[in-house]
Amino acid sequence: MSLDVSPNGEYLVFELLGDLYQLPIAGGVAKPIIGGSGFASQPRFSPDGKQLVFVSDRSGEDNLWLANADGSDLKQLSKRSDGEFISPAWSRNGQTIYVSQLASRRSMSANVELWAYPVDSGEPEKISTPNMGRGSMLVSTFAAGAYGPQPSANNTELFFTAASPRQHGDNAGPQAEIMKVNLLNSHTEAVSALSTPAFKPRVSSDGKWLAFGALHANNTGLRLRNLETGDERWLVQDIGFNALESWASRDLLPGFAFTPSNDSLVIAYGGKIRRVNLGDGQVANIPFNANVQMAVEPRVTTTAIIDQGPVTARLAKGAVISPDGTQYTFSAFGRLYRMEIADQTPHKLTTQADFGEFHPAWSPDGTWLAYVTWSAAQGGAIWKVPADGSRPAEKLTADNAYYRNPAWSPDGQMILAVRAPKIVRLENGRGPLAKAEQIVKLPSNGMLLFHRQAALSDRTSPKNQIAFMPIPTALA
């Protein structure tokens, strides 16, 4: 729940379930001021208290909006069709909106950038900040970049969070530090130490205090720094949630604010709005009730017409050319097909009820095809079928193991493949599966009834037995 305190200190504005509410700072009944089907969030008062800036998707996409402090006279400030706006903030003179902006949700390389939007609807300008690298392949991570701009008291600097997400396979975790950029010469410098993540800076109106979120013993707390002396201490050691491990569409922490007297700050956490005294850290709840009325829009339904004619395969897997170069075979829709290069007409080679046929391999004389089957329910097997489809396929293994990549010996008497136990394949752990796989060989002319372990030096085995051979390190 993001909130702000009016410049006269008499009331708050806060977001709740996509609507904006006004509340006396002592508490009471919250008054809805901006509602509707759009999702409104992150409200901030102008320095004179007459206007609000907030983010809303009421135009069909997230954009910056202005309104009078009572919620009237809405005006769209930005007109983007993609991306996100995060933590808008007024300049101290009330002429500019600073905001973190993500150009597109579809980009893995785009950084969240700082932009300045003139309130008079002039052209926005980008503010130079360090590139924080690429986004993460992990779904539950935020985009790298600059978050939560906050102008200094003299309006010459902009504090922000420089953040980068956790990367796939990296145990180091997300990184976040408070920085500031000089608006006159674009020089940036670090404000917080790199020893622990720090985020969401907020500067008091007299320029004396800097409050920000930080981690402490796996908890999220608020730290307070005296910008005149450099002294720093914990203000609140546990405020609950942060967005360092999630998509921070509304910043790494919800918005909070100093009171105009700069002797306390107001923040929402734990489901309550609280006032925190800067002197002694005492926390007092601000009680409120909100009569929430949500408009439920009609359900959107669409009708999809599904073509009832032939289905065109978009993906052919494991295609291999016959020894004489006149035809090839492949797997599509989990079935095995053969096609002559001359006429390009596919012919299905098997009549099995269950599908899941993969990895075809031609015999040296081109008369047979070996292939594997796999399903989670039944496991896998090695099969062979005449290349012309004149006879039903023959199953060569009976152990329901996972098989892949069969290959014929040059004389056509043996078939080699990679094998792993069914249970290991079902658990689908990449490391355990690689360790469990072995190269096996079996006769091509009969059903494998049982198998035994064989050393690599064991070059002979009775008919209808399978020989196991360790995979060389270079192939594993």
RAZITA-V529092 format. One record per residue. N is the residue number from 1. RES is the residue in three letters. BURIAL is b if it has 9 or more other ideal C-beta (glycine too) atoms within 8 Angstrom, else e. Layout:
BEGIN
n | res | burial
N | RES | BURIAL
N | RES | BURIAL
END
This chain:
BEGIN
n | res | burial
1 | MET | e
2 | SER | b
3 | LEU | b
4 | ASP | b
5 | VAL | b
6 | SER | b
7 | PRO | b
8 | ASN | e
9 | GLY | b
10 | GLU | e
11 | TYR | b
12 | LEU | b
13 | VAL | b
14 | PHE | b
15 | GLU | b
16 | LEU | b
17 | LEU | e
18 | GLY | e
19 | ASP | b
20 | LEU | b
21 | TYR | b
22 | GLN | b
23 | LEU | b
24 | PRO | e
25 | ILE | b
26 | ALA | e
27 | GLY | b
28 | GLY | b
29 | VAL | e
30 | ALA | b
31 | LYS | e
32 | PRO | b
33 | ILE | b
34 | ILE | b
35 | GLY | e
36 | GLY | e
37 | SER | e
38 | GLY | b
39 | PHE | e
40 | ALA | b
41 | SER | b
42 | GLN | b
43 | PRO | b
44 | ARG | b
45 | PHE | b
46 | SER | b
47 | PRO | b
48 | ASP | e
49 | GLY | b
50 | LYS | e
51 | GLN | b
52 | LEU | b
53 | VAL | b
54 | PHE | b
55 | VAL | b
56 | SER | b
57 | ASP | b
58 | ARG | b
59 | SER | b
60 | GLY | e
61 | GLU | b
62 | ASP | b
63 | ASN | b
64 | LEU | b
65 | TRP | b
66 | LEU | b
67 | ALA | b
68 | ASN | b
69 | ALA | b
70 | ASP | e
71 | GLY | b
72 | SER | e
73 | ASP | e
74 | LEU | b
75 | LYS | e
76 | GLN | b
77 | LEU | b
78 | SER | b
79 | LYS | e
80 | ARG | b
81 | SER | e
82 | ASP | e
83 | GLY | b
84 | GLU | e
85 | PHE | b
86 | ILE | b
87 | SER | b
88 | PRO | b
89 | ALA | b
90 | TRP | b
91 | SER | b
92 | ARG | b
93 | ASN | e
94 | GLY | b
95 | GLN | e
96 | THR | b
97 | ILE | b
98 | TYR | b
99 | VAL | b
100 | SER | b
101 | GLN | b
102 | LEU | b
103 | ALA | e
104 | SER | e
105 | ARG | e
106 | ARG | e
107 | SER | e
108 | MET | e
109 | SER | e
110 | ALA | b
111 | ASN | b
112 | VAL | b
113 | GLU | b
114 | LEU | b
115 | TRP | b
116 | ALA | b
117 | TYR | b
118 | PRO | b
119 | VAL | b
120 | ASP | e
121 | SER | e
122 | GLY | e
123 | GLU | e
124 | PRO | b
125 | GLU | e
126 | LYS | e
127 | ILE | b
128 | SER | e
129 | THR | b
130 | PRO | e
131 | ASN | e
132 | MET | b
133 | GLY | e
134 | ARG | e
135 | GLY | b
136 | SER | b
137 | MET | e
138 | LEU | b
139 | VAL | e
140 | SER | e
141 | THR | b
142 | PHE | b
143 | ALA | b
144 | ALA | b
145 | GLY | b
146 | ALA | b
147 | TYR | b
148 | GLY | b
149 | PRO | b
150 | GLN | b
151 | PRO | b
152 | SER | b
153 | ALA | b
154 | ASN | e
155 | ASN | b
156 | THR | e
157 | GLU | b
158 | LEU | b
159 | PHE | b
160 | PHE | b
161 | THR | b
162 | ALA | b
163 | ALA | b
164 | SER | b
165 | PRO | b
166 | ARG | b
167 | GLN | e
168 | HIS | e
169 | GLY | e
170 | ASP | e
171 | ASN | e
172 | ALA | e
173 | GLY | e
174 | PRO | b
175 | GLN | b
176 | ALA | b
177 | GLU | b
178 | ILE | b
179 | MET | b
180 | LYS | b
181 | VAL | b
182 | ASN | b
183 | LEU | b
184 | LEU | e
185 | ASN | e
186 | SER | b
187 | HIS | e
188 | THR | b
189 | GLU | e
190 | ALA | e
191 | VAL | b
192 | SER | b
193 | ALA | e
194 | LEU | e
195 | SER | e
196 | THR | e
197 | PRO | b
198 | ALA | b
199 | PHE | b
200 | LYS | b
201 | PRO | b
202 | ARG | b
203 | VAL | b
204 | SER | b
205 | SER | e
206 | ASP | e
207 | GLY | b
208 | LYS | e
209 | TRP | b
210 | LEU | b
211 | ALA | b
212 | PHE | b
213 | GLY | b
214 | ALA | b
215 | LEU | b
216 | HIS | b
217 | ALA | e
218 | ASN | e
219 | ASN | e
220 | THR | b
221 | GLY | b
222 | LEU | b
223 | ARG | b
224 | LEU | b
225 | ARG | b
226 | ASN | b
227 | LEU | b
228 | GLU | e
229 | THR | e
230 | GLY | e
231 | ASP | e
232 | GLU | e
233 | ARG | e
234 | TRP | b
235 | LEU | b
236 | VAL | b
237 | GLN | e
238 | ASP | e
239 | ILE | b
240 | GLY | e
241 | PHE | e
242 | ASN | b
243 | ALA | b
244 | LEU | b
245 | GLU | e
246 | SER | e
247 | TRP | e
248 | ALA | b
249 | SER | e
250 | ARG | b
251 | ASP | b
252 | LEU | b
253 | LEU | b
254 | PRO | b
255 | GLY | b
256 | PHE | b
257 | ALA | b
258 | PHE | b
259 | THR | b
260 | PRO | b
261 | SER | e
262 | ASN | b
263 | ASP | e
264 | SER | b
265 | LEU | b
266 | VAL | b
267 | ILE | b
268 | ALA | b
269 | TYR | b
270 | GLY | e
271 | GLY | e
272 | LYS | e
273 | ILE | b
274 | ARG | b
275 | ARG | b
276 | VAL | b
277 | ASN | b
278 | LEU | b
279 | GLY | e
280 | ASP | e
281 | GLY | b
282 | GLN | e
283 | VAL | b
284 | ALA | e
285 | ASN | b
286 | ILE | b
287 | PRO | e
288 | PHE | b
289 | ASN | e
290 | ALA | b
291 | ASN | e
292 | VAL | e
293 | GLN | e
294 | MET | e
295 | ALA | e
296 | VAL | e
297 | GLU | e
298 | PRO | e
299 | ARG | e
300 | VAL | e
301 | THR | e
302 | THR | e
303 | THR | e
304 | ALA | e
305 | ILE | e
306 | ILE | e
307 | ASP | e
308 | GLN | e
309 | GLY | e
310 | PRO | e
311 | VAL | e
312 | THR | e
313 | ALA | e
314 | ARG | e
315 | LEU | e
316 | ALA | e
317 | LYS | e
318 | GLY | b
319 | ALA | e
320 | VAL | b
321 | ILE | e
322 | SER | b
323 | PRO | e
324 | ASP | e
325 | GLY | e
326 | THR | e
327 | GLN | b
328 | TYR | b
329 | THR | b
330 | PHE | b
331 | SER | b
332 | ALA | b
333 | PHE | e
334 | GLY | e
335 | ARG | b
336 | LEU | b
337 | TYR | b
338 | ARG | b
339 | MET | b
340 | GLU | b
341 | ILE | e
342 | ALA | e
343 | ASP | e
344 | GLN | e
345 | THR | e
346 | PRO | e
347 | HIS | e
348 | LYS | b
349 | LEU | b
350 | THR | b
351 | THR | e
352 | GLN | e
353 | ALA | e
354 | ASP | e
355 | PHE | e
356 | GLY | e
357 | GLU | b
358 | PHE | b
359 | HIS | b
360 | PRO | b
361 | ALA | b
362 | TRP | b
363 | SER | b
364 | PRO | b
365 | ASP | e
366 | GLY | b
367 | THR | e
368 | TRP | b
369 | LEU | b
370 | ALA | b
371 | TYR | b
372 | VAL | b
373 | THR | b
374 | TRP | b
375 | SER | b
376 | ALA | e
377 | ALA | e
378 | GLN | e
379 | GLY | b
380 | GLY | b
381 | ALA | b
382 | ILE | b
383 | TRP | b
384 | LYS | b
385 | VAL | b
386 | PRO | b
387 | ALA | b
388 | ASP | e
389 | GLY | b
390 | SER | e
391 | ARG | e
392 | PRO | e
393 | ALA | b
394 | GLU | b
395 | LYS | b
396 | LEU | b
397 | THR | b
398 | ALA | b
399 | ASP | e
400 | ASN | e
401 | ALA | b
402 | TYR | b
403 | TYR | b
404 | ARG | b
405 | ASN | e
406 | PRO | b
407 | ALA | b
408 | TRP | b
409 | SER | b
410 | PRO | e
411 | ASP | e
412 | GLY | b
413 | GLN | e
414 | MET | b
415 | ILE | b
416 | LEU | b
417 | ALA | b
418 | VAL | b
419 | ARG | b
420 | ALA | b
421 | PRO | e
422 | LYS | b
423 | ILE | e
424 | VAL | b
425 | ARG | b
426 | LEU | e
427 | GLU | e
428 | ASN | e
429 | GLY | e
430 | ARG | e
431 | GLY | e
432 | PRO | b
433 | LEU | b
434 | ALA | e
435 | LYS | e
436 | ALA | b
437 | GLU | b
438 | GLN | b
439 | ILE | b
440 | VAL | b
441 | LYS | b
442 | LEU | b
443 | PRO | b
444 | SER | b
445 | ASN | e
446 | GLY | e
447 | MET | e
448 | LEU | b
449 | LEU | e
450 | PHE | e
451 | HIS | e
452 | ARG | e
453 | GLN | e
454 | ALA | b
455 | ALA | e
456 | LEU | e
457 | SER | e
458 | ASP | e
459 | ARG | e
460 | THR | e
461 | SER | e
462 | PRO | e
463 | LYS | e
464 | ASN | b
465 | GLN | b
466 | ILE | b
467 | ALA | b
468 | PHE | b
469 | MET | b
470 | PRO | e
471 | ILE | b
472 | PRO | e
473 | THR | e
474 | ALA | e
475 | LEU | e
476 | ALA | e
END
